[in-house]
Amino acid sequence: MPTTRFQKIDFIAIGFELGKFRTLLAKFNLLVQVGAGPRLWVTEVPPPASPLLSLSEVPIIITEVTRTHQSYEKRHIKLQSVLRQSSSVLPDFFEAYKAIIDGEAVRQRSSQSLQLEGNEWNIMVAFQKQAASSKEPVGYGYVIRSVTLHSSGKSLTSYLRLIKNSSVLGPDVQIIKLDARGGDQSDSVRYKAFIVIKTEPAVLHKWHRVYRSVLVDGNQNQTSRFETKDRLRIRLTDAKHRRWEIPPEFLPRPTLSDPPSSPKIPSTKPCKKFLITSLDSDLTLALHNTTPFGFTVTRRSTGDILFDTTPTTSDPATFLVYKNQYLQLSSSLSPNRSSLYGLGEHTRKSFKLRANQTLTLWNSDNLSYNVDVNLYGSHPFYMDVRSPDFQGKVPAGSSHGVLLLNSNGMDVVYTGDRITYKVIGGVLDLYFFAGPSPEMVMEQYTELIGRPAPMPYWSFGLHKSYRKYARKVEYQNLLPACILSEVQLCNAFQYLFALQIYKHVALHYLVTGLHQCRYTTKNVHDLEDVVASYAKNRIPLEAMWSDIDYMDAFKDFTLDPTNFPLENMKKFVNKLHQNGQKYGIILDPGINVNKTYETYIRGMKADIFIKRDGIPYLGNVWPGLVYFTDFANPSARIFWGNEIQIFLDLLPVDGLWIDMNEISNIFMTSPPTPNSTLDDPPYKINNSGVQWPINEKTVPATALHFGNITEYDAHNLYGFLEAKATNEDLIKATRKRPFVLCRSTFVGSGKYVAHWTGDNAATWDDLAYSIPSILNFGIFGIPMVGADICGFAGNTTEELCRRWIQLGAFYPFARDHSDKNTTRQELYEWDSVAATARKVLGLRYRLLPYFYTLMYEAHTKGIPIVRPLFFSFPQDTATYDISSQFLLGKGVMVSPVLRPGATSVTAYFPSGNWFNLFCYSNSLSIKVGKYIKLDAPPDHINVHVHEGNIVPMQGEAMTTRAARKTPFELVVVVDGSGSSYGEVFLDDGEEVEMGGEGQNWSLVRFYGGIVGGELVVRSEVVNGAFASNEKWVIEKVTILGLKKKVIRMVGSKLNVNLGISIDGNGFVRAEILGFSLLIGEEFKLKLKLERLNYREVDLVGFK
């Protein structure tokens, strides 16, 4: 019996019973995913590679939705199913569904028809049949034709020959060229090239003596050149025809050239493997002369296989396939030892990738409250953190990274024991990063793609923004059963979202999040009122942001002359600046087609718009009809910079927020060009979870960028190119460190911008999802990231907003942002939220020096600000599965409440001593990592610091400018040996370079240790003059974690006050006060210690 699969299922629902429906679908091995707007899609689980049902005929479910004209409260649904009697899955499903609907009058009329009546729901379901799968496999793989070991000793080239043609998904490429480069760039390094004769697998460290090998000097026959000793590159491309690759001027990186080579080794030799390695690299590449061909990347020091494309001869899904519009590469993984992270952008329930899912990379304006669908950015990079092997050769936490540098759309199928790339264009350009620690992987990865951009100091304060707009959209070509009046729709939803239904080639409009249930005109006075209310309620506020409502008819680089007149806006921005606050605005890439609009006129004159069929492509976004700026065009980048400069000359804004750059063409989908395989490629990626056409709600794939680059190839690069241009233009316009907030991202975007996680919702689930999202962007090299606090879409609640500000206070980018069509959610709207905000933001502002120093570390090393627990505790495998907690830096752990009604939280604590940063006397001493139940009353979030850290802090304030004027405190948390370390980076917070050439910065390193019965806390200073000139001083040192009593200061002329207390775990807390040390000058504090007896613990108790 042939296998039948569901290709596409649309589920359109209006009502409030979706949670129950979702739960039931999951029970029957079906999955509901929320799409753009009130649409849910049902897709198969496991992923598309596995069938949902095996039937000789696919079931077709059609529901007819009817309604009365007078009453929206009562609806009827008729479900008609055409099913074979042999299948009982779907009838059972509907029987179960009707059983769980409360208050339903259910009557089954026949085995193939039933009617459900209810007062809270309205459903339409449609199943489409996928074309019968071909028996012919998509490909047959390749064999080695020749191998060349280049005389430079730094590269290898192999030619691969197709075994057999397959007509599925287009013709095959006949000859593939494989280039490999690895090792150190130094010519003095010696390399080894192994021609392996035996076929049996062996542990790498034994190969030297088991197999015949050839040792080659650095200037003779040799192996691959490592771009660095920790990075290996393998590139497979068409040997005869040039293919699309990301231009190096877009993303700079070393190029692969053909150096002088030794004679080719033909595949007719009895060699089963070609093994290349560098003596100072831990990565080894082996080409397998098998049928079909495969290769492996191995860690030389342990023999651990990191990436293995050796095919399973009985499974064509594991073969290398190379066609014009379909590339397939599959690697086996260690299912019980590999923990994968990355491959986004998606909203996920867990940070660690779950098995049996398809991860689609195609930038799309899907709302981010949709789980497991492709969102705004594409990052084909993952980190693999390994559990130890049974032989004890691979330590826990051994990590490596893998990047497939390709900008085309793709599906990445992850089954737990295998990862398979299915790409619709470009080349297979793989980079492997040796690690072996997670932090080292990040250093190696960002060394290639670009270190994260330094962020201005002010960006670490609290931000506030609005989305306040409405737009009328015609109800065109709607399915008759779905037509509801605007009033009825408003009764059904608190807000409405952009939705288009793709049916054949027709475009259907439903309501966008635009016709609203509540609409109020806003103006500059509302902005002033918000700022004043934050100040009145003593809640810190750093920056105000305006969404597109500030514009004149939503046109970029304009101001609404009625509600946001220029003179009033100048006064508003000037007052913010006087208060030490900032202002930012949003920009969209679509330029309104309007012959009276100066930006449009200049753009047409410069000829800088994306084209289709030789003329600018016409899209439809917020201002109506638009042309899209082509950031691949050098002239467009000049144009964009000029428009920014003109606007900033009128209104000196501090930050730019670039949105809708997936590209979002939210109000239209252009039909495909007839017979075009670009608009309609042979392989359908799982776009939006339902294999939507790639042209859906975006610029069509046949559109052209500068240099005849197709949108098909460059689609995922658009936001990246806009980010790069905007960053450079803002530097030119302000001569200060820029802050650019960007929605659509790609590999390397972190070099230019910060990111927020998009249009989330005011739900507890979205609160929890924000942690995996933020952790992922740290992995992607974009450390300055945050989610909309209290939720963007829908009405928040007092409890949810209170818990969200507790968590959001520790996002790197902390911003409260909401849709216009929601109830007000400023942090002062509820007394309890305001009180909690003052508490948690007070700690955030005290931690500003720590946050900023982590930004410096991210900028110089690529290590994220927010980190998963396994970054600091890689040997603790329990940390690999944690998605509800995170670390700030190495040792500050945040454990939020993520569920309603909770007054406690169960948090995992790795081994060591931990101290609560809100109350130092609350400590935990953990011998072996375990979960601990913590009190979490409504106004409290648990934040702990781990032993061995020194945390620099300053005072609470209403702005970062004011906070920087307060004295420093050092919180010194000693470990079991009395040691601790920390550092603080200091500069003016806005100079373009962060720690670059010149002396306008200071770096102070702090050390703690016990020597001869004395605790010594000292500093080392780099460029201390800057900090000294700023007169920053340390006025308090708090020491935690001692098991010995502090008696007195030793050898110090400082007149200090020494306070001692002991907590319930017997830890001594010493507070040194009443002194003033210039932080820019090196110092040494010595404290005499004495053994603590337990009688003293009983007498002193808690203080």
N, C-alpha and C positions, 0 to 999 in steps of 0.2 A: 504493500500500500504506500503510495507516495506521501511524503510529508508535506503538510500544508501549514503555512505560517501566516499570522496576521501582519500585514504591512502597515496599516494605519487604522487607528480607531479614534474617532472624535467623540468626545463626551461633553456636551454643553449643559451646564447645570446652573440654575438660578434658585437659590434658597439656602437653607441652613442645616441640611441633614448630610452634608458632604462627608463629615468625619465618620459617620456610621458606614456610609457607602464605601469609603476608603478602607476601613477596617475589614469589611466583608470581602472586598476585592482581594486584599492581601491574603485572606484565608483561602481563597480559591486560586492562589498562585497568579493573581492579576495585580497590576500596580496602577494606581492613579497618580498622575503627576499634574500639578497645577500649571496651566499654561498662561499665555499672555491674556489676562482678563478672566472673565468667568468661564473659562474653558478648561476642562480636564481631559487629559489624554490617557487612555488605557493602553499600556504596552506590556509586552511579555516579560516574564521573569522565569528563568534566566534570560540573558541578553539575546539579541536577534539570532546569534549563531545556533541557538537551541530552539526547537519548536515548542509552542505553547500547547497545541493540541495536534494529535495525529488523526485526521479524518479524511475520508475520501471526498467530502465536500466541506468547504469552510462554512461555519455557521454565519448567517447574516441576520443581524438584529436591527430592526427599524422601528423607531418609536415615533408615533405621531403625537405632537403636543397640541392640545386644544385648550381654549380658555373661553370664558364668557366675557362679553363686552362690559358687563356691569360690575363684576366682582373678580378681583385678583386673588382673593383669599382661597378660592376653591379651584383646583386644577385636576385635570384627568390625564392619564397616560395610558396609552394602549401599546403593549409590547407584542409584536408579532415576530415569531422566530421560525426560521426555516432550518430545521435540524434533522439530521439522520437519527433514527431511533437508537442507534448504537452509542450515541454520545449522551452522557447524562450530566456532564460538567455544568453547562450553562443552565439547563432547567433547575438543577440543584442550587445553582447560584441564585437564581431569581426566587426560588422558594425560600431560601435563607434570607434574602433581602427583605421580602415582604414580612418575614417573621420578626425582624428587628425594628421595623418602623413603628414608632409609638403612635397610637391613636389612628391607625390606618383601618379603613374598611376595605378588605381584600377579598376579591371574588375571582376564582379561576374559572374561566369559561370553557377552556379545552386544554388539551395537552400542549397545544401550540399557540395559545393565546391567553393572556390574562390581563386584567385591568386593575390598576392600583389607584386609590384615591387618597389624597392627603391634603393637609392644610399648610404645609411648610416646604414643599419641594416641587420641582418641575424639571423633567429630565428629557433629553433627546440623546439617543445612542446610535451610532452607525458603525458597522464593521465593513471594511473593504478587503477584498481578497487579493492576496499577492500573486503575481504571476507564478506559475508552476516553476519550481527550481529546475535548472538544467542538470542532467546527469554528468555532463562534462565538467571537470574541475576548472576553477578559475585560472589555474596554471600548473605547470609540471616541474618548475624549478630550473636550476642551472648547474653546470659543471665547470670546473676550472679548465681553462684553455691554456693559460700560461701564468707564470709568476715572475716578477722582476724584483730583485733586491738591489736597490740603488746604491751606487758607489759612495754616495755621501754618507751612507749608513743611517739616514734619518727618515727614510720613507720606503714604502713598498707599493708596487702596483701589480694588480692581477686582472686578467681578462676572463670573464665568465661567459660561457656559451649556453644558449637556450637548449634545453633538452627536447622540447616538443611544443608546437604552437597550440594555443587554446583560443577559441573565438569568444569566450565569455568575457564581457566587459572590455572588448576591444582587442586589437592585435598586440602581440608581445614585442618587446624590445629584444632583438636577436643577440646582441653582444653588450654586456655590462662591463664597465671599467670600475674596479675597486681600488681606491687609493687609501693608504693607511699612513698615519704619521703619529709618532709618539716619541717619548724620551726627552732628554735634556738637549738644549740647542748647542751646547758646547761641543766643539770638534774633538776635544780631548777625551770625551767619554767613550768607553769601549762598549760594544754591543755584541749580542750573541744571536745568531740565526740558526735555528734548528730545522733540519729536514728530517722529519720523523718517519721512520720506516714501519714500525709496528702499528697495528691497528687498535690494540687494547688501550683503554684509558689508563692513565697513571697519574699519581700525584705529582704536581709540578716540581717540587723540590727534589724528586727522585729522577727526573728526566735527564739530568746531567750525566748520571752513571748508567741509566738503563738504555738510553737511545744514543745512536751515533749522532754526533753534533759537529758543527763547523764553527769555530771561533773566528770572528772577523773583526779587524781593527776599524776604528772610526773613519779611516780614509780608504777602506777596501769594501769588498762585498759585505753587506750587512742588512739590518732589518729596518724597522720603521723609525721615523724621527718623531719623538714626543714633542709636541708644541711646548709643553713644559714637562718636567719629570712626572707630574701628577695628572697629566691630561693626554688621552689617546683619542685620535680622530680617525674615523672610518667613513669614507664617502663612496657611495655607489651611484653611478650615473650612466646614461646612455653613452656608449663608446663612440658613436658616430654622429650624434645629433646633440646640439646644445639645448639644454633644458633650463627652465626657470629656476633661479636660485635667488635668495635675498641678496641684493647688491651690497657690496662691502661699504659703499658710501652711506647706505642706510644703517647697517649694523657692522661696524668695523671689526675685523678679525683676520687672523693669518690666512693667507691664500695657499692653496695646494698647487704646486707647479711640478713639472716633470724634470727632475734633476738628472744628471748623467747616471747611467745605470750599468749594471753588470749584465752579462748575457741572460736571456730569459730562461727560465726553467720550464720546459714544456710539461704539460700534464700527463704525457705518456710515460714519464719516469714513475717508478713504483713507490712514490711518496704518498703517504696517506695524510700527512699533516705538514703544513708549513708554519713553523712557530717562530715568532719574533718577540724579542724582549730587550730591555735596556738594563744594564747592570745597576743603575741607580733609580729605576722606576719599579713600582710594585704592580704594574699592569703588564700582562702578557697577552698577545693576540695569536691565535692559532687558526689557520685556514684549513678546512677539512676537505681533502680531495676525495669526496664521496659523491654518490649519485642519489639524490641531489646534493648540491654544495651547501655547506654551512660554515659558520665560524664561531669561535668562543673567545671571550675575554675573561681572564683569570687573574686572581690576586696571587702574585708570585710567592709572597711570604707565607701564605697559609694554604695555597692550593684551592681556595674557594672559587668556584665558577660563578662569575657575576652576571654574564650574559651569554646565552647559548642558543644559537640559531640552528643547531643541528636538527634537521627535519625528522619527523616521524614518517617513514616511507609510506605508511598506509594512510596518512592523513594529509591531503593536499593543503589544508588550512595552515599547516606549519611550513609550507614551501615558500621560498623567495619568489615573489611575482613582481614583474616590472613591465607595466604597460604605460601607454601615454597618459592615461587618466586614472590609473589604479596601480598603486604600489602596495605590496604586502610584505611585511617582515615580522617574524614571530620568534620569540625567545622563551625558552622554558625557564622557570624559576624554582627556587626551593620552597615548596608550599608551606612547610612548617617552620621555616626560618626567615623568610623574607617578609618584611613589613614595609609597604610602599606608601609614599606620601607625595602629593603634588598632582600633576596632570589636571589643569583647570583652564577656565574658571567654571566652577559649579558650586552651588550651595549644597552642602552635604551634612548629613547627620553626624558623621564621624570624620575626624582628621585622617585617620588611617584608611586607606582604600579598602573597601569591602569587595570580596570576590564576586564574580558573576555580574559584572556591569560593563556597559559600553559607555565610554567617556568621549563625548563628541567635542571637537574643537572647531568651532566656526562662530566668530563673534556675532552676537545676536542681542537685540533689545528685548530679551525675555526678562520679566520681572524677577528679581532675585529671591523672592519668597518661594519660587518654584524649585523644588528639590530635584537634583540629579539631571538637570537639562543644561545644555550649553548656554553660557551667559555672555558677558561683555568682552571677555578677554580670552586669549589662547596662549597657553604655556605648556608645550610638550616636553616638560622636564619632570623627572621624579627622583626622589631619594629613596634608596633601599637600605634599611637598617636591619642588620642580621642578628638573629639569636645565635647562641653558641652551637657548634656542632657537637656530635656525640664523642668525637675523638679528642675534643679539647684543643684543637688547633686554631679554631676561629673564635676569638673572644666576643662576648656579648657587646653589641653596639657597633661592631665593625660596619662601616657605612660607605656607600659610594653613590654617585649620581650619574644619571643618563639623560642626555638631551638629544632629541631629534630636531635639528634646526631646519624647520620646514614651515612655510607660512600658508600652505594650502589647507583646505578643510580635511579633517580626518576623523576617523573613529579609532579609539584605542580600547581594545577589548581585553579586559583583565579578568581572568578566571581563578586567580589565586596561585595556580601552578604554571601559568603562562601569560605573557603579555604579547598582544598582536597589534601591530600598526596597520591600518587600512587608510591609505592616503590618496587623495584624488589629483595629485599633481606634484611637480617639483622633483626633488631628488631625495635620496636617503642619506642625510648628512648627520652622522652620529658622533657625539662626544661623550667620553667616559671620564669621570672624575674620581680619582683613587681614594679620596678621604685620607685616613680611614675613620676619622671621627666626623660626626655631623657638622661641627663647626668648620672643619677643614674642607668638607665638601662645599660649603657655602663660600668659603674663601676662593676655592678653585673655580667654582661656577661663575661667581661675579667677576673674577679676574678676566674671564672670557667675555661676558656679556656687558660688563661695565658696572663699576661700583655704584651703589645707591647714591642718589643726589643728596647733598646736605640740605637740611631743612632749616629755615630761620627759627630762632628761639621762640618767637611769638606763636609759631604754629603749634606749639605744645600746650597752649592754653585751651580754654573751652570755647567752642564755636557754636553759633546759632544761625539757622537759615530757615527760609520759608519756600514753599512752592505754592504760588497763588495765581492760578490762571484757569480759564475756561475756554472752550472752543466748540462751536457748533459743527456737527458732522451730519451730512445727509444720511438717512436710512435708505441705502440703495441696495436693491437686489437681495434683500433678506429673504431667507426661507419663510414662507407664509406662517408656519407654525411658531416662528420665533419672534414675530413682531409684537412688541409690547409698547405701551405708551411710555413717555418719559417719566410721568408721575409714577406709573406702576414699577418701572425699573428702579426709581429712587426709593420706593418702598421696599423693594427687594434687597437693595444694597446700600451700604453706607457711602460707597463710592463706586465708580465704574471705571473700567480699564479699557485700554486700546485693544481691540480684537478684530482680527480679520479671519474669515473662514475661506480656506482654499478649496475650491471645488472645480475640477477640470482647469480651465484657464481663466475662469471668470473671477472677478474680484468682488467680494462682498464686504460691505461696511457694517459693523455693529457699533454700539456705543463706545466711545473712547472715554477715558477717565476725565471727561471734559464736561459734558452735560452733567451738572452736579446737583446734588440734593440741597446743598447750601452754597450760596455765592455771596461774597461781600467784597466790595471794592476796597483795595488797600492802597496806601500811599506812604510817603516818606515819614509822615507823623506816626504811623504805626511802628516803623522801625525805631524812631526816637522813643516811643513809649516802652518798647521792649527793653531797650538799653537802660532806660531809667528804672524800670521795674526790677531788673536784675540787680542794679545798684541799691535800690531801696531795700531789697530782700537780702542784701549782703551775700549774693551768690556771684562768684567770679565769672567774668565774661571777657573774652579776649577779642573775638572777631564776630562781626555780623556779615552774613552773606545774603545776597539777593538772587532768587531764581528769576526766570524770564519775565516776571511781571513788571520789573523795573523798565523794560524796553518799550519802545514805541512800536506797538503792533507786533511784538516778538521779534523785531529785527535786531541783529547784532550791532553793537557799537552805537546804540541810540538810547535815549531816555524818553520815557513817557512824559510828554510836556504838561500833562494835566496832573497826574498823580506823583510823578518824580521829576519835577522841573529842575533844570541844571543848577540854578542858584540855591535852591533849597537843599539839593544833594551835596553841593559844595560845603554848605554850612554844616550839614550832618557829618560828612566825612572829616572835616576839619576839627569838629568837636570830638569825634572819636580819637583822632590823633592826639589831641591835647590831653585826653584821658589815658593815653597809652594803649589805645585799642585800635583795631584794624577793620578794614572793609574789603570784601571781595565780591565779584560778580560772576555770573555764568555766561558762557558763550557756546553757541552751537555751530557746527560747520556749514550748515545750510544757509546760503545767502538769498534772501527774498528777491524774487524776480519782480523788480519794480523800477521803472525808468526814472522815477523821481528820487530814488534811494542812492545816495552818493557812494556807499560801499559797493553796491551792485554795479554802478556805472564804472567805477575804477576797476572792478574785477573783470568786467567785460572788455574793457580797454586793454587790460594786461593779458587777457586770454588764459585764465588760470583755473577754469572749471573742468571737472571730469566730463568726458564726452561719450556719447553713444551714437553710432551712425554719423559721425563727423560733426555733430552739434552738441552743445552742453546738454547733459542729461537732466531732465526735469523731474524733480522729486516733490514730495508733499509732506511738510513737517509743520511745526507750530505756526510759523508766519504764513502758511499757505504754500504756494508754489515756490520752489527754491532750486538753485544750482549749488552743487557741492564743491567746495574748494579742494583742489588737487594738490595735496601736500607733497606729492612726489615731484612736483614741478618746482624748480628753483625760483622761478618768478612768483609762484604762489606763496612761497615762504617769505619773499620780500614784501608782497602785497599784505600778507597777514601781519607781519611786523609793523608795517606802516599804519595799518588800521588800529593796532594796539597803541602805537605811539600817539596817533591823533586823539584817541579816546582818553588816554592817560593825561594828555595835555589839558583836557577839559576837566577830568575828574581823577584825582590821584589815588586810584584804588591800589590795594596792597597785594591782592592775590587774584588769580584767575582760575575758574572752575570750568573745564571743558567737558561737555556732555554730548550725548547722542552720536558719538563718533565710532559706532560699530561698523558701518554707518547705519544709523536708524533712519529709515524712510517710512515712518510709522503709519502714514495714512494711505499708502498705496503699494501695490506689488505689480511691477511691470510684467507683462506676459513674456515668455521666452522668445528669443529670435527663432523663427522656424528652422528646424533641423540643426540647431546649434547644440553641440555637446558641452559647451561651456555653461550655458544657461540650464541645460538639462543633462548633467554628466551621467555616464552609464552606471556608476556606483552611487547609490543614494546614501549619503551619510545620515546619521540618525538626528538630523536637525530638529531641535525643540522636542526631542523624544518621540517624534512621530514621522520621521523622514520627510519633514516639510521641504519643499523646493528651496535650494540655496538662495534664490532670488527673493524669498519671502521677506517683505518689509525692509528691504535694503536695496542698494544700488545693484542693478543686474550684472551678472558675471561677465557679460560681453562688453560692458562699458570699458573705456580705455583711460588710463592715466598717462602722464607724460612719459615719453619714450616707448609708447605702444605697450605699456605694461597693462595686462588685463586685470579687471577687478577680480576675476576668478583666482588669479595668483596673489594679488596684493590685498585682498579683502581684510585679512586679519592684521595687516600692517597699518591700516589707516589711522587708528587712534594713536599708535606708536609714533607715526610720522607727524601727526598734529602735536603730540606732546613734545617731541624734540624741537619743533619749530617754535612752539609757544614758550618753552623754557628759554631758548636762546633769545627770543624777541623781548621777553620780560626783563632779562638781564640788560639788554641794550637800552631799554626804555627807562629802567630805574637805577641801573648800576648797583643793584643790591642783589642779595641771594633771593632767587625767585621762589614763590610757592605756587605750584600749579597742581590742581586737583583734577584727576582724569578718571573717566569711567572705563573706557576701552583700553586694554593693555596688551602687550606682547612681550616676548623675550627681550629684555633690556630696557623696558619702560621705566624701571626703577631708577635709571640713571638720570631721569628728567622730571619725574612726577611722583606725587602721592596718589593714593587711591581710596575710594570708599566703595563699599560692597553693593551699592546700587539700591534699587527700590525694594527694600524689605517690607515686612508688615508688622503691625503692632500685635504680635502674638508671642506667647511663651516659647513656641518652637523657634521662631526667628531669633529670639534672644539667645537661645542655646546654639543655633546654627552660626551665630556671628563668631564664635571662638574658632571652629575649624576653618572658616573663611579667612580670618586674620592670620592664623598660623600658616595657611597655605601661601598667602602673599608674602610672608616672610621667606618661605622656601623659594618663591619666585623672584626674590631679589628686590621686592618692593616693601620695605619695612614700615614706611609711614602709611598706615592703613587704619581704617575704622569703619564701623557700621553706624547707620542712623540711630542715634540713641532714642529710646521710647518707641521706635518704629516709624516708618514713613507712611505706609498705607493703612487705612483703618483707624478706628478710635482706640487709643491706648486707655489704660486704666490707671488709677492711682498706684495700686500695688505693682503693676508691671513697670510703670515709669520709675518708681522708686528703686526696684531691683535693677532696672536697666542703667540708671545713672551710677549705681554702685559698681556695675561691671564696666560701663563706658568710661568712667573716670580713669581707667587704666588701659584703655585703647591708646595706641600711639597718637592717632588722630581722633579727637573727641568732639563730636558735633551732634547737636540735637537738630534734626531736620524732619519736617513733616509735610504731607500733602495739604493743599488748601482745603480739601474736602473732608477734613477731620476736625474733631474738637480740639481746642487749644491744648497744647502740651508743653508750654514753657515750664521750666522747673519750679517756678514760683506759683503755679496754678493750685497746688495742694500744699498745705502746711507741712505735711509729713515728708513730701518729696523735697521741698525746699530745705528742711532741716537735714535730711540725708545728704542732699547735694552739698551743703556747706561742710559737712563732715568729710565726705569722700574727696571732694575737690580740694579741701584743705590739705589732705594728705598728698594728692596729686601735685599741688603747687609746692609743697615742701620737697617733693621728689623731683622737681624740675631739673636740678643739676644732674641727677642720676639719669633721667630720660635723655637729656641732651648729650651726656657722655655716651650713652648707648647709641645715639644717632651718630656720634663721631666714630664709634667702633663699627657701626654698619657702613659708614661712608668709606672707611679705610680698609675694612676687612670683609665686608659683605655679610656679617653675622647679624641676624634679625634683632630687632628690639624686643618683640614678643616671641618667645621661644617655647616649643614643646618641652615637657619635662625631661625627655630623653637627651636633650642637648647637654644638660648638666649631669644627668644620671644614666648614661648609656648602658651601664652594666646592669641596671635594674629593668628587666624585660617587662615588668608590669607597667612601666611608664609608656610603652609603645602603643597602648590602646586607650590612652586618656585623651578625651576631647572636651572635657568640662572644666579643666584648669589650665593654667599656663604660667610661664615664668616671665618676669621682666628682667632681662639680663641673665646673669648666672644664678642669682639666688633669691629674688623676691617672687614669691608664689602667690597667685591670686586664685581663690576658690569661691566662686560666686554661687548664689542661690539661683536656680534656673527653672523652678517649678512654683506654681501658685500655692499660697497657703502654707508654705514651708517656714518653719522657725529653726531649722537645723539643716546642716549640709554634711554629707559624707564625702570626705576628701582624702585623696591618697597622699601620703607623706613618705618620700624616700628616706633612707636612713640618715641619721644625724640629728642635731639639735635645731629647733625652729622657734622663732620668737615673733609674737604678734606685733605688727608695726603700729597698731592703734593702742596697744597696752603691752609694754615690754615685759611685764611680770607674768603674762600668760605665755607659757612656753610648753614645748613638747620635746621629749627626748625619745627618738626612734632608733632602736637597734637594727631592725630589719624592716624594710619598707612595708607599710600596711595602710589600710583605710581607717580613718578616725572620724567619728561623728562629732561635729563641732556645733556649738550654739550659733545660731544666725538669726537673732531677733530682727524685726522688720527694718530697723535702721542700720543694720550692720552687715558688712562684707568681711570675710576673713582674708587678711593679707599677712603673710609671714615671710621673715627673712631667714635664710639658712646660714648655718655656721660657716666661718671662713671668709665672710664678706665684710667689706667696709663700705657703707653707703653714705655718700655726701648729701646733705639736705640743707635747705634754707627755710625761711619763714613763710607762713601763709600770707596771701595778699589777694587783691581783686584783679590784678593783671600781672603778667610776667615781668613787665618793666618794674613794677613795684616790688615784686618778689625778689628780683635780682639785687635790690638794695639792702636786703636783710642779711644778718650774719649767718655764717655757716655752722652747721652741726655735723659732726662725724659720728655715725653709729657703727661701732666696731664690734663685730660678732666673731669671737674667737672660736676656733675648732678645738678638738680634743687635745691637740698639741699646743694650743695657744696661738696658732697662726691665723692670719687674716690678710686680705688684700682688697684694694679698691683703687679707683682713680676718678678724677674729674677733669673734664676738658672745659676750658674757658676762653671765650672770645667775645666780640661785640654782638654776636647773634645774627648779623645781617651781611657781613662781608661775603662776597661771592664765593671765595675759596674758604674751606674749613680746614685749618691746620696746614695751609700751603706755605709757599715761600714767604719770608718776612717774619716779623716778630710780633704780629698783632694777635697773639694767642698764647695760652699757657696750658701745659699738661702737668697735672700733679698726681703722682702715684703715692699711695699710702700703704704702709706695711705694718703688720702687727706680729709680735712673736714674744715668747717667754725665754729669757736668757738669764741663767744664774739666779732664779728666784725673783726676777723682775719682769714685768710686762713692759715691753717697749713698743710705742707707737711712733712711727717716724714718717717723713715724707721725702720724696725726691721730686725735683721741679725741673721742667723743661721750659725755657722762655719765661722765667718767673717775673720779668720786669713788667709784662703786660698786666698780670693779675695784681701785682703790687701797686701799679699806677692807678688801678681801679679801686684800690683800698678795700678789697674784699678780705674779710677777717673770719677766723674760726673763733667762736665764743663758747662752744660747748662740745665736749666729747663724751659720748655714752658708750660704755663697754658692757657687752652682754656675753654670757656663756662661760664665765669663769667659775671654776669650782674651788677657787682659793679666795681668801679675803684680801681686799686691797687695804693696806695700812696707811700709806702716805705716798706723796710724790717724792721722787728722789732726784737730787741734783738740779732742781729747777729753781730759778729765781722768780718764777711767776707766783703771784699772790692768788691762789685759787681756793675755791670751795669744793670739797670732796664729799659727795653723798653716796652712801652705801645702802643697798637693800638686798634681800634674798627672797627668791620666789619659792613656790611650793615644790619645785623639783630640785631645790638646792643650788640654783644658779645665782651667782652674785651679780648684781647690777651696780656699776660704779658710774657716777655722773660727775664730771669735772666741769666746773662753772667758774665764772668770774674772771676770766682772762681774755686776752685778745691777741691772736696770732695772725700775722699776715699770711694768707694762704699762698702767696707767691714766693714766700721765703721758706727754705727747708727748716724743719723743726724735728725735735726728738723729745718725746715724753716718756718718763720712766716711772713705774709704779711698783712699789715694794709689795710683794705678795706673801701671804702666810696661810698655812693650812687651815681649812675651815672645819671646826668640829660641829657635830650634829646638834649639840646643845644650843649653839648659837643659832642654828637654823630654827629650832623650836622657839627660841626667845624672840628672834627678829621677825620671823614669819613674813607676811606680805607687806610691802610698802609701795 
